[in-house]
Amino acid sequence: MLVRCLLLCLLAALAACSAPQSAVDPATPKGSSVSQPGLNQTVNAVRGTVDPVERSWERGLAMRDAAGGPGALGPLLEAEPASLASLPRLPLPSRPRPAILSAGRHLECVPYTRRLSGFSIRGDAWTWWAKATGRYERGQTPQAGAVMVLSKTRRLRYGHLAYVVDVLNEREVLVHQANWLNRGRIHRYTPVRDISKNNDWSVVQVWYTPGRRYGSGRYPIYGFIYPKSPDEVDLLQAAN
């Protein structure tokens, strides 16, 4: 009798193990069932859920991008973590590249600078500083449309003139000049930087375009000769 009871219990246990499992999500309340298509929809809905703070952050970036403001990065493909405080700014547009052009003939710095500036001064480059007295304003601060006058030295026997195209910062400008390397060619958008101890533009270095670097030479300058009026600067800039 005992053996028969044991056999019956064993058969009941085997029958329970062979029964199919119910496809019910453990998180689903008892008495309800979820089919496979419904399960996929639930998973997709969960994946599309974004934290409210993160969603607000994403909308803010999208609005900034649409407005084209600083840091605009284009359409957002994915929501970034809300913990990121900021995004890197896009690089500023590159400045004009220095270039050396053939003038078709040997061109000196004086006639080229006179043509660009419209100044009615003649003579060797180094004499322009004194000849500008009483005719044009002079100073030590660079500005677009001004003529930079390099001093007469053993290396620059006649001095040198350069036309200031743009002021990049308090210690760097871009200039147009001719015959800088004594080959009579035109040098456009050449960087020149102030290397004086007192930041007074008394000594400068000039970009060496063939080597794509600043040259080692140190050149003293007298200063800058300014146009007579802002309107004159606008006209010269438009012509150049």
C-alpha positions in Angstrom: 0.0 0.0 0.0 2.8 2.4 0.9 4.6 1.6 -2.3 1.5 2.3 -4.4 1.1 5.7 -2.7 4.7 6.6 -3.5 4.2 5.6 -7.1 1.1 7.7 -7.4 2.9 10.8 -5.9 5.8 10.3 -8.3 3.5 10.1 -11.4 1.7 13.3 -10.3 4.9 15.1 -9.9 6.1 14.0 -13.4 2.8 15.2 -14.9 3.1 18.7 -13.4 6.7 19.1 -14.8 5.6 18.2 -18.3 2.7 20.8 -18.4 3.4 23.9 -20.7 4.4 27.2 -19.0 2.0 30.2 -19.2 3.3 33.1 -21.3 2.4 35.7 -18.7 4.7 38.6 -17.7 5.6 38.4 -14.0 4.7 42.1 -13.8 1.2 41.5 -15.3 -1.6 41.3 -12.8 -3.0 37.8 -12.2 -5.8 36.8 -14.5 -4.5 38.9 -17.5 -2.3 37.6 -20.4 -0.1 39.5 -22.9 0.3 38.3 -26.5 3.7 38.6 -28.3 2.6 41.6 -30.5 1.4 43.4 -27.4 4.7 42.7 -25.7 6.7 44.3 -28.6 4.5 47.4 -28.4 5.2 47.7 -24.7 9.0 47.4 -25.2 9.0 50.0 -28.0 7.0 52.4 -25.8 9.5 52.0 -23.0 12.4 52.6 -25.3 10.8 55.8 -26.5 10.4 57.2 -23.0 12.8 60.1 -22.0 13.2 61.6 -18.7 11.3 65.0 -18.5 14.5 66.9 -17.6 16.4 65.3 -20.5 13.5 66.0 -22.9 13.5 69.7 -21.9 17.3 69.8 -22.4 16.8 68.3 -25.9 14.1 70.8 -26.8 16.4 73.7 -25.7 19.2 72.5 -28.0 16.8 72.1 -30.9 15.5 75.7 -30.4 19.1 77.0 -30.2 20.0 75.1 -33.4 16.9 76.4 -35.2 17.8 80.0 -34.2 21.4 79.5 -35.4 22.8 80.7 -32.2 26.3 80.0 -30.7 26.9 76.3 -30.4 24.2 75.3 -32.9 25.1 71.7 -34.0 22.4 70.7 -36.5 19.5 68.3 -36.1 19.7 66.1 -33.0 19.7 62.4 -33.8 19.8 61.2 -30.2 19.0 62.7 -26.8 22.3 63.3 -25.0 22.6 62.8 -21.2 21.2 65.7 -19.2 24.4 65.7 -17.1 26.3 67.4 -20.0 26.6 71.1 -19.1 27.5 72.4 -22.5 28.5 71.4 -26.0 31.7 72.5 -27.7 31.3 75.6 -29.9 31.7 75.3 -33.7 35.0 76.6 -34.9 34.9 80.2 -36.1 35.2 80.8 -39.9 38.8 80.5 -40.9 40.6 83.8 -41.7 42.0 84.4 -45.2 45.1 82.4 -45.9 48.4 84.1 -46.6 49.3 84.1 -50.3 52.1 85.2 -52.6 51.0 86.5 -56.0 53.0 87.5 -59.0 52.7 91.2 -59.9 53.7 90.6 -63.5 56.7 92.9 -62.9 59.0 93.7 -60.0 56.8 95.7 -57.6 58.2 97.7 -54.6 56.3 98.2 -51.4 55.9 102.0 -51.7 53.9 102.2 -54.9 51.8 99.2 -53.9 51.0 100.7 -50.5 50.3 104.1 -52.0 47.8 102.5 -54.4 46.0 100.6 -51.6 45.9 103.4 -49.1 45.4 106.4 -51.3 47.9 108.3 -49.3 49.6 111.1 -51.2 53.1 110.5 -49.7 56.2 109.8 -51.8 59.8 108.8 -51.1 61.5 105.8 -49.5 59.4 103.8 -47.1 61.2 104.9 -43.9 60.6 108.6 -44.8 56.8 108.2 -44.7 56.6 108.5 -41.0 58.1 112.0 -40.9 56.4 113.1 -44.1 53.0 112.2 -42.6 53.4 114.9 -39.9 50.7 117.5 -40.1 49.0 115.6 -43.0 47.8 112.4 -41.4 47.2 111.2 -37.9 49.8 108.8 -36.5 49.9 106.4 -33.6 51.0 103.1 -32.1 47.7 101.3 -32.3 46.9 99.3 -35.4 43.6 99.8 -37.3 42.2 98.6 -40.6 43.2 101.0 -43.4 46.3 102.2 -41.7 49.8 102.0 -43.1 52.5 100.3 -40.9 55.9 101.9 -41.3 58.9 99.7 -40.5 62.1 101.5 -39.5 65.2 101.7 -41.6 67.7 99.1 -40.4 70.8 97.3 -41.8 68.4 94.6 -43.0 65.8 97.0 -44.3 67.9 99.7 -46.0 64.9 101.7 -47.2 62.5 100.7 -44.4 59.2 99.0 -45.4 55.5 99.7 -45.8 52.5 97.4 -45.2 48.8 98.1 -45.5 46.7 96.9 -42.6 43.8 94.8 -43.8 42.4 93.6 -40.5 43.1 93.7 -36.8 42.8 90.1 -35.4 43.6 91.0 -31.8 45.6 93.5 -29.7 48.8 91.8 -30.8 48.2 90.5 -34.3 47.1 92.1 -37.7 46.8 91.0 -41.3 48.6 93.1 -44.0 49.0 93.4 -47.7 52.5 94.2 -48.8 54.9 94.0 -51.8 58.5 92.9 -52.2 58.8 91.6 -48.7 61.2 88.8 -49.7 62.9 91.0 -52.3 61.4 89.3 -55.3 58.9 92.0 -56.3 55.8 89.9 -55.6 52.6 90.7 -53.7 52.0 89.2 -50.3 48.4 89.2 -49.3 46.8 88.6 -45.8 50.3 88.3 -44.2 50.1 88.0 -40.3 52.2 90.4 -38.4 52.4 90.3 -34.6 53.7 92.6 -31.9 56.5 91.1 -29.9 57.4 94.2 -27.9 57.8 93.9 -24.2 55.3 96.7 -23.5 52.8 95.7 -26.1 53.3 99.0 -27.8 53.9 97.8 -31.4 57.5 99.0 -31.5 58.9 95.6 -32.6 57.2 93.0 -34.8 57.6 89.6 -36.4 56.3 88.9 -39.9 54.8 85.7 -41.2 57.0 83.7 -43.5 54.5 82.3 -46.0 56.7 79.8 -47.8 57.4 78.1 -44.4 54.0 78.6 -43.0 55.3 80.1 -39.8 56.5 83.3 -38.3 60.0 84.3 -39.3 62.8 84.7 -36.8 63.5 88.4 -37.7 62.6 91.1 -35.3 61.7 94.4 -37.0 61.4 97.8 -35.2 58.6 100.0 -36.5 57.8 103.7 -36.3 54.1 103.1 -36.0 50.9 103.5 -38.0 49.7 106.3 -40.3 45.9 106.6 -40.3 43.5 107.6 -43.1 41.9 111.0 -42.8 38.4 109.7 -42.1 36.4 106.4 -41.4 34.6 106.9 -44.7 38.0 106.8 -46.5 38.7 103.5 -44.9 35.4 102.0 -46.0 36.1 103.1 -49.6 39.6 101.7 -49.6 38.5 98.4 -48.1 35.8 98.1 -50.8 38.2 98.8 -53.5 40.7 96.3 -52.3 
